[in-house]
């Protein structure tokens, strides 16, 4: 596009982080993660990203390592208090974007044995290959395991998360990633 301005380094970093978040989990994402790591390193070499962005490359590599185990350290998830956000009233805007993020379980979750996790990525909540969201998300935006949801879900605050909102106060969401099927557009046997 002839009229577009070059992106600022923080905008490039935000775009790369969004790409990193969209990389498939497991072995199929390892090659994509390696290529993204290479790209970040080249952008740093060219001066388009600062040296501080080496951390992004390391996170991408670590997040897609075939042998990584994810576990949240928390004693009592039921004692976790979340932010005062009316998710149901925002769902038509944000499209449950947070329900597509990687969510690690805790030791408590594993001991309760109420939540499934990915065998190829212990101990993350599984995401559906059909729609890209957490397998516990219903097509109507509800959660099948709400009472048992992990601490990460309980305490998550989307208001300043650039993966969800351009501007929370103005109710301007980011564009829904291409790999997510819109809410309600998939077969939901639990509805």
C-alpha positions as CSV (number, residue, x, y, z in Angstrom):
1,X,0.0,0.0,0.0
2,X,1.5,3.3,-1.1
3,X,-0.1,5.4,1.6
4,X,0.8,3.3,4.6
5,X,3.5,4.4,7.1
6,X,6.2,2.1,8.2
7,X,5.3,0.4,11.5
8,X,7.0,1.6,14.7
9,X,9.2,-1.1,16.5
10,X,6.6,-1.6,19.2
11,X,3.9,-2.2,16.5
12,X,6.2,-4.7,14.7
13,X,6.7,-6.4,18.1
14,X,3.0,-6.5,18.8
15,X,2.3,-8.0,15.3
16,X,5.0,-10.6,15.8
17,X,3.6,-11.5,19.2
18,X,0.2,-12.0,17.6
19,X,1.7,-14.2,15.0
20,X,3.6,-16.2,17.8
21,X,0.3,-16.6,19.7
22,X,-1.3,-18.0,16.5
23,X,1.4,-20.7,15.9
24,X,-0.1,-24.1,16.2
25,X,0.8,-26.1,19.2
26,X,2.8,-29.3,19.1
27,X,5.2,-30.6,16.5
28,X,3.4,-29.0,13.6
29,X,4.2,-25.5,15.0
30,X,7.8,-26.2,15.6
31,X,9.0,-25.3,12.1
32,X,6.8,-22.1,12.1
33,X,8.2,-21.1,15.4
34,X,11.8,-21.6,14.2
35,X,11.1,-19.4,11.1
36,X,9.5,-16.7,13.3
37,X,12.5,-16.8,15.6
38,X,14.8,-16.4,12.5
39,X,12.7,-13.4,11.4
40,X,12.9,-11.7,14.8
41,X,16.7,-12.1,14.8
42,X,17.0,-10.6,11.3
43,X,14.8,-7.6,12.3
44,X,17.1,-7.0,15.3
45,X,20.2,-7.3,13.1
46,X,18.6,-4.7,10.7
47,X,17.8,-2.3,13.6
48,X,14.0,-2.6,13.0
49,X,13.6,-4.1,16.5
50,X,15.7,-3.4,19.5
51,X,18.0,-5.9,21.2
52,X,15.4,-6.3,24.0
53,X,13.2,-8.2,21.5
54,X,15.6,-11.2,21.7
55,X,13.2,-12.2,24.5
56,X,10.4,-12.6,22.1
57,X,12.5,-14.9,19.9
58,X,13.4,-17.0,23.0
59,X,9.8,-17.1,24.2
60,X,8.6,-18.3,20.8
61,X,11.3,-21.0,20.7
62,X,10.6,-22.1,24.3
63,X,6.8,-22.1,23.8
64,X,7.1,-24.4,20.9
65,X,9.8,-26.7,22.2
66,X,8.5,-30.3,21.8
67,X,9.4,-31.2,25.4
68,X,8.0,-28.1,27.3
69,X,5.8,-28.7,30.3
70,X,3.4,-25.8,31.3
71,X,2.2,-25.7,34.9
72,X,0.8,-22.7,36.9
73,X,2.0,-22.4,40.4
74,X,-1.0,-21.5,42.6
75,X,-2.3,-23.0,45.8
76,X,-6.0,-22.4,45.7
77,X,-7.6,-21.4,42.4
78,X,-11.0,-21.0,44.0
79,X,-9.6,-18.2,46.2
80,X,-8.5,-16.3,43.1
81,X,-10.5,-13.1,42.5
82,X,-10.8,-11.9,38.9
83,X,-11.4,-8.4,37.6
84,X,-14.9,-6.9,37.5
85,X,-15.6,-7.3,33.8
86,X,-19.0,-8.3,32.3
87,X,-17.6,-10.8,29.8
88,X,-21.1,-11.7,28.5
89,X,-21.9,-8.2,27.4
90,X,-18.5,-7.9,25.6
91,X,-18.6,-11.3,23.8
92,X,-20.1,-9.9,20.6
93,X,-17.1,-7.5,20.3
94,X,-14.1,-9.5,21.6
95,X,-15.4,-12.9,20.1
96,X,-14.0,-14.7,23.2
97,X,-10.5,-14.1,22.0
98,X,-9.0,-15.0,25.4
99,X,-10.5,-18.5,25.0
100,X,-8.1,-19.2,22.2
101,X,-5.0,-18.4,24.3
102,X,-2.7,-21.1,25.8
103,X,-4.0,-21.8,29.3
104,X,-1.7,-23.8,31.7
105,X,-3.3,-25.8,34.5
106,X,-2.1,-26.0,38.1
107,X,-1.2,-28.9,40.4
108,X,-4.6,-28.4,41.9
109,X,-6.3,-28.8,38.5
110,X,-4.4,-32.0,37.9
111,X,-5.2,-33.4,41.3
112,X,-9.0,-32.6,40.8
113,X,-9.0,-34.5,37.5
114,X,-11.9,-32.5,36.2
115,X,-10.0,-30.7,33.3
116,X,-8.5,-32.4,30.3
117,X,-5.1,-31.3,29.0
118,X,-3.1,-31.8,25.8
119,X,-1.0,-34.9,25.8
120,X,1.5,-33.3,23.4
121,X,1.7,-30.1,25.5
122,X,1.4,-31.0,29.2
123,X,-0.5,-29.3,31.0
124,X,-2.4,-26.9,28.7
125,X,-6.1,-26.9,28.2
126,X,-6.8,-28.5,24.8
127,X,-7.9,-26.3,21.9
128,X,-10.3,-27.6,19.2
129,X,-8.9,-28.2,15.8
130,X,-12.4,-27.5,14.4
131,X,-12.6,-23.9,15.6
132,X,-9.4,-22.9,17.4
133,X,-10.8,-22.1,20.8
134,X,-10.6,-24.0,24.1
135,X,-12.5,-27.3,23.8
136,X,-14.6,-26.2,26.8
137,X,-16.0,-23.1,25.1
138,X,-19.5,-23.5,23.9
139,X,-20.7,-22.0,20.6
140,X,-22.9,-19.5,22.6
141,X,-19.7,-18.2,24.4
142,X,-20.3,-20.1,27.7
143,X,-17.8,-22.3,29.4
144,X,-18.6,-26.0,30.1
145,X,-16.2,-26.1,33.0
146,X,-16.8,-22.6,34.5
147,X,-16.9,-23.7,38.1
148,X,-13.7,-25.7,37.6
149,X,-11.9,-23.3,35.3
150,X,-8.1,-22.8,35.8
151,X,-6.7,-19.9,37.9
152,X,-5.4,-18.3,34.6
153,X,-9.0,-18.0,33.4
154,X,-10.2,-16.7,36.7
155,X,-7.7,-13.9,37.0
156,X,-7.4,-12.9,33.4
157,X,-8.0,-9.2,32.7
158,X,-8.5,-8.4,29.0
159,X,-8.7,-4.6,29.4
160,X,-5.1,-3.9,28.6
161,X,-4.3,-6.9,26.4
162,X,-3.4,-5.8,22.9
163,X,-4.3,-9.3,21.6
164,X,-7.9,-8.5,22.5
165,X,-8.5,-4.7,22.4
166,X,-7.2,-1.8,20.4
167,X,-9.0,0.4,23.0
168,X,-11.1,-1.2,25.8
169,X,-12.7,2.0,26.9
170,X,-13.9,2.8,23.3
171,X,-14.8,-0.9,22.8
172,X,-12.6,-1.3,19.8
173,X,-11.5,-5.0,19.5
174,X,-8.6,-6.3,17.4
175,X,-9.5,-8.2,14.3
176,X,-10.3,-11.8,15.0
177,X,-7.4,-14.0,13.8
178,X,-8.0,-15.9,10.6
179,X,-7.6,-19.3,12.4
180,X,-10.6,-18.8,14.7
181,X,-14.1,-19.9,13.5
182,X,-16.7,-17.3,14.7
183,X,-18.7,-18.1,17.8
184,X,-21.8,-20.1,16.9
185,X,-20.5,-21.2,13.5
186,X,-19.5,-24.7,14.6
187,X,-21.5,-27.7,15.7
188,X,-21.8,-27.7,19.5
189,X,-23.2,-30.9,21.0
190,X,-23.4,-29.2,24.4
191,X,-25.8,-26.4,23.4
